[in-house]
Amino acid sequence: MNSKTEEFILGIPRDEQVMVRRLCSLIEECIPAAAEKSYYDMGIVYSHHRMICYIWPPSVFYGMKPGLKNQKQKGLTLGFCHGNKMSNDKGLLQSEGRKQNYVMYFQNLSEIREDVVKALLFEAAMIDEEFGRAKNRT
């Protein structure tokens, strides 16, 4: 974890810190090639060939635009930048009217089911690798 990300994590509430650290660890385990970046002190983004996924704590939404106030009730966001390309057979990912970005929410650490999150991360990594192969063909 880089120092900018660590600094960001230390600035959010303790319960969110625990969830963010767990998700970061799962992402690093499942997508080791992904580069981690703190995104304007609002979230953590992972990318390799393209942006793959992001973690957005609910405390950074609170008090922003009026339309985003309900984000705090939804919980911590794990977003997949190309979620529209993922299988989502079980309906775990929500589009919420978006065409490409799909998300899932966690209220607490016990809601993070490692097997499910890992499967989604591996799938997101495979989609990212397809972008890399397509880029190399051109």
N, C-alpha and C positions, 0 to 999 in steps of 0.2 A: 504494500500500500504506500503510495507516495505521500509526501509531507502535506501537500495541499489538500488531498483527500482526508488525511488524518485530522487536519485542522478543521475541515468542514464537519466531520463526524463529531468532534469534540464540542461543536457549537450547537448541536441539537439535543433535545431531551434524552435522558438516559435510556428510557424504554425503546426509543427509536434507534439509539446507538447500537443496542444489542441486535436488533433486527437487521440494521444496515450492515453491521460487521458480519453477520451470518450469511447474508445474501452475497456480500463481496467475496467471502471465502468460497461459497459455492460457485460463483462466476469464475473466480481464479482457478478453481479446480477443474471446471468443465470446459472453459475457454482460455487456456493458458496463453494463447497468442494475442488475446485482446489487450489493448492499451487502456488503462484506466485514467480518467480525467475528471476533476471536479468541474462542474459546469456552472460558472458564474455564482458560486456559493449557493446553488439551489438544488443540486442533485449530483449524482455520479453517473458518468456515461462511459460505456465500454465500446470500443471500436477496433476493427482490424482492417478489413478491406472497405467496410462501410460501418456506420453506427449499427451496433448489434442490439444493445439493451441499455436500460438506465434504471437507476434507483432514485425515487423521489420521496423524501420523508414528508409526512403531512404537515409538520410544523412550518415548513417553508411556504406552503400554500396559504396558510391562515393569514388574513389581513391583506391579501393582495387584491385582485379584482373581485367585485361583488359576486360574479358568477363562479368563482373558485372557492368561496367560503365553505361549501359543502365537502370539499376535498378532505378536510380534516376528519370528518366523520367516516370517510371511506377507508382511511388508513394509509399505510405505507404502500407506495406504488412500485411494482416491478413492471417496467414497460419493455415491450419488444418492438423494435423499430420497423421490422418487416413481419409483424404478426399476421398480416393478411396472407402471407405465403406459408404460414404454419398450419399443420393439420387441424388442431383444435377440436378433435372429435368429441371430447368430453365437455366442451363449452367452458373451459376454465378461463380462457382469455376473453376479455370484453372489448368490443370496438368502440362503444359509446358514441357512435356516429362518425368515427374516424374511418378513413379508407385504408390506412396502412398501419398505423400504430395500434397495437392491442396491449391491454394491460391486465394485471391481476393485483388485488389488494390484500394486505395483511394487517390485522388489528393488533396481533401480538405474536410473539416468537413461536408459540405452539401451533399457529396456523400455517407456518412454513413447513410444508411436507417436502422433505428433501428429495424423495424419489420423483415426485411430480415436477419440482423445480428443476432438478437435474435433467430430466427428460426434455423439458422445454428448452433449457440452455443448450443441450447437445443439438437439438433440432435447429435452434437459431444459429449455432456455429456452422452447421452444415449449409444452411442458406447463405451465410456469409462467405463460405468457401466457394459456393457456386458463383458469387459475384467476382471473386478473385480469379476463378478459371475463365469466366467470360471476359474479364479485363485482359487477361494474358493472351486470349485468342485474337484480340483486335490489334 
